């Protein structure tokens, strides 16, 4: 089972998805596809989403039983927490955390040389 959610995307992309999935409401597509088709559909969405956004949720063999992908103008980020995918809101604390991670990574790289 796979769910794809599209917002502010070209109509041609919605048409391409409707070949493989059923549009249950505006921008929400549901269906079953092989892993290859699922990945190809995701690649196509990533290629054609400019200012919009797309989400893909699909069944997989992990603790939660599903995986989430996001692309585009999204105010959230997926954070892996001991194998669980959690949603983090990108606010000022998120930006400070990201900056600290970048600085720690650059300091580690300097110490390794």
C-alpha positions in Angstrom: 0.0 0.0 0.0 1.2 3.4 -0.9 -0.1 7.0 -0.3 1.2 10.1 -2.1 0.1 13.6 -1.3 0.8 16.4 -3.7 0.3 20.1 -3.2 0.8 22.9 -5.7 2.2 20.6 -8.5 1.8 20.7 -12.3 -1.4 19.1 -13.6 0.7 16.8 -15.8 2.3 15.3 -12.7 -1.1 14.5 -11.2 -2.1 12.9 -14.5 1.0 10.7 -14.4 0.2 9.5 -10.9 -3.4 8.8 -11.8 -2.1 6.1 -14.2 -0.8 4.1 -11.2 -2.8 5.3 -8.2 -6.4 6.3 -7.4 -7.0 9.9 -6.5 -9.3 9.7 -3.4 -9.5 13.5 -2.9 -7.7 16.4 -4.4 -3.9 15.7 -4.3 -4.2 12.4 -2.3 -3.3 9.2 -4.3 -3.6 5.7 -2.9 -2.6 2.4 -4.5 -0.4 -0.6 -4.6 2.8 -0.7 -6.7 6.1 -2.5 -6.7 9.1 -1.0 -5.1 10.5 -0.1 -8.5 7.4 1.7 -9.6 7.1 3.4 -6.2 10.7 4.8 -6.4 10.2 5.9 -10.0 7.0 7.8 -9.1 8.9 9.4 -6.2 11.8 10.4 -8.5 9.3 11.9 -11.0 7.6 13.9 -8.2 11.0 15.2 -7.0 11.9 16.3 -10.5 8.6 18.2 -11.2 7.8 19.8 -7.8 9.1 23.3 -7.9 7.3 25.4 -5.3 4.9 22.7 -4.1 5.5 19.7 -2.0 5.0 16.0 -2.1 4.8 13.3 0.5 5.0 9.5 0.1 4.1 6.9 2.7 4.5 3.3 2.0 4.5 0.0 3.9 7.9 -1.5 4.8 9.4 -3.9 7.2 10.4 -1.7 10.2 9.2 -1.0 13.7 6.5 1.4 12.6 5.4 -0.7 9.5 5.7 2.3 7.1 8.2 4.9 5.9 7.7 8.6 5.1 9.4 10.7 2.4 8.9 14.4 2.0 10.1 16.9 -0.6 9.6 20.5 -1.4 8.5 23.5 0.6 7.9 21.6 3.8 8.0 23.2 7.3 8.9 19.9 8.9 11.7 17.4 8.8 11.8 13.6 9.3 14.1 12.7 12.2 15.2 9.1 12.9 14.9 8.4 16.6 16.2 4.8 17.3 14.5 3.5 14.1 11.3 5.5 14.5 10.5 8.3 12.1 9.3 11.4 13.9 8.3 14.7 12.6 10.3 17.8 13.7 8.9 21.3 13.1 11.5 23.7 11.5 11.4 26.6 13.9 14.2 28.8 15.4 15.2 25.9 17.7 15.5 23.6 14.7 17.7 26.1 12.9 20.0 26.5 15.9 20.2 22.7 16.2 21.2 22.4 12.5 23.8 25.1 12.8 25.3 23.4 15.9 25.4 20.1 13.9 27.2 21.8 11.0 29.7 23.4 13.3 30.4 20.1 15.1 30.8 18.4 11.8 33.3 21.0 10.5 35.2 20.9 13.8 35.4 17.1 13.6 36.7 17.3 10.0 39.4 19.8 11.1 40.5 17.5 13.9 40.7 14.5 11.6 43.2 16.3 9.3 
